[in-house]
Amino acid sequence: MKTIKLLFAMLFALATFQSASAQSDKTQREPGIKTEKIKVSGTCSMDKRRIETAANAIDGVKSAVWDEYTQLLTLKYSVFKKDAADNVQKKIASVGNDTEKYRADDMVYQKLPDCCHYQRKQL
């Protein structure tokens, strides 16, 4: 009888532990951090370095990772810096890459290395 009670107690403890760990597998949310995806035009690893460096230079940005295949910049920034995402897009355009909201100056774009030239949308 004691063996059966012990077995049930162990099964109950195991079931409780499993449900608790399953809840912690959900995506971790960071309080005070907002995540946003921004379309940024580019073609190569030089673009990646330029885009991420420009984005990380903006006050309030916690991380910036650009995927050259999807051309999406995953930006994490402080919720207290509400204009950080817009400032990131301005900064990226100022170094030669077009974003969703801002187009890079033609002179700056032309100075990029040839491998960094991408098909630009016409105005």
RAPERA-V494352 format. One record per residue. N is the residue number from 0. RES is the residue in one small letter. PSI is psi in whole degrees, 0 to 359 (* if undefined). OMEGA is omega as a letter, one per 30 degrees, with the letter a starting at -180 (NA if undefined). D_FIRST is the distance of its C-alpha to the first C-alpha in Angstrom with 2 decimals. Layout:
N:RES:PSI:OMEGA:D_FIRST / N:RES:PSI:OMEGA:D_FIRST
//
This chain:
0:m:318:l:0.00 / 1:k:324:a:3.81 / 2:t:320:l:5.33 / 3:i:317:l:5.21 / 4:k:317:l:6.38 / 5:l:319:l:8.63 / 6:l:315:l:9.87 / 7:f:321:l:10.80 / 8:a:320:l:12.41 / 9:m:318:l:14.33 / 10:l:319:l:15.46 / 11:f:316:l:16.61 / 12:a:318:l:18.47 / 13:l:316:l:20.02 / 14:a:319:l:21.19 / 15:t:315:l:22.69 / 16:f:318:a:24.44 / 17:q:318:a:25.84 / 18:s:327:l:27.35 / 19:a:319:l:28.85 / 20:s:330:l:30.48 / 21:a:325:l:31.77 / 22:q:329:a:33.64 / 23:s:351:l:35.30 / 24:d:351:l:36.73 / 25:k:158:a:39.28 / 26:t:128:a:42.87 / 27:q:128:l:43.41 / 28:r:135:l:46.02 / 29:e:119:l:48.23 / 30:p:136:l:49.37 / 31:g:1:a:53.15 / 32:i:130:l:53.71 / 33:k:139:l:55.14 / 34:t:134:a:55.11 / 35:e:145:l:57.98 / 36:k:131:a:59.26 / 37:i:133:l:63.02 / 38:k:123:l:65.15 / 39:v:125:a:67.40 / 40:s:142:l:69.86 / 41:g:173:a:70.08 / 42:t:337:a:69.94 / 43:c:181:a:69.05 / 44:s:335:l:67.27 / 45:m:321:l:70.29 / 46:d:316:a:69.76 / 47:k:311:a:66.08 / 48:r:316:a:67.03 / 49:r:315:a:69.80 / 50:i:311:a:67.69 / 51:e:322:l:64.69 / 52:t:316:l:67.01 / 53:a:316:a:68.90 / 54:a:316:a:65.78 / 55:n:345:l:64.17 / 56:a:347:a:67.43 / 57:i:135:l:66.98 / 58:d:130:l:65.72 / 59:g:345:a:62.21 / 60:v:127:l:61.15 / 61:k:322:l:57.85 / 62:s:152:l:57.89 / 63:a:121:a:59.95 / 64:v:122:a:59.18 / 65:w:133:l:61.58 / 66:d:117:a:60.72 / 67:e:343:a:63.92 / 68:y:317:l:62.65 / 69:t:344:a:61.62 / 70:q:36:l:64.14 / 71:l:134:l:61.69 / 72:l:120:l:61.43 / 73:t:113:a:58.02 / 74:l:129:l:58.92 / 75:k:126:a:56.67 / 76:y:163:a:58.48 / 77:s:136:l:58.12 / 78:v:344:l:58.02 / 79:f:350:l:60.51 / 80:k:75:a:63.08 / 81:k:332:a:63.63 / 82:d:8:a:66.68 / 83:a:315:a:65.07 / 84:a:319:l:64.58 / 85:d:318:l:68.18 / 86:n:325:l:69.46 / 87:v:314:a:67.59 / 88:q:320:l:69.29 / 89:k:316:a:72.68 / 90:k:317:l:72.16 / 91:i:318:l:71.13 / 92:a:326:a:74.20 / 93:s:339:l:76.37 / 94:v:1:l:75.39 / 95:g:1:a:76.17 / 96:n:135:l:73.21 / 97:d:145:l:73.13 / 98:t:182:l:70.21 / 99:e:320:a:69.29 / 100:k:335:a:71.57 / 101:y:141:l:74.14 / 102:r:136:l:76.46 / 103:a:147:l:77.51 / 104:d:138:a:81.19 / 105:d:321:a:83.09 / 106:m:319:l:84.69 / 107:v:317:l:81.36 / 108:y:316:a:79.84 / 109:q:335:l:82.84 / 110:k:351:l:82.40 / 111:l:153:l:78.90 / 112:p:153:a:78.72 / 113:d:325:a:79.39 / 114:c:342:a:75.80 / 115:c:356:l:74.69 / 116:h:128:a:76.93 / 117:y:167:l:75.01 / 118:q:114:a:76.21 / 119:r:148:l:77.07 / 120:k:141:l:77.20 / 121:q:144:l:80.70 / 122:l:*:NA:81.52
//
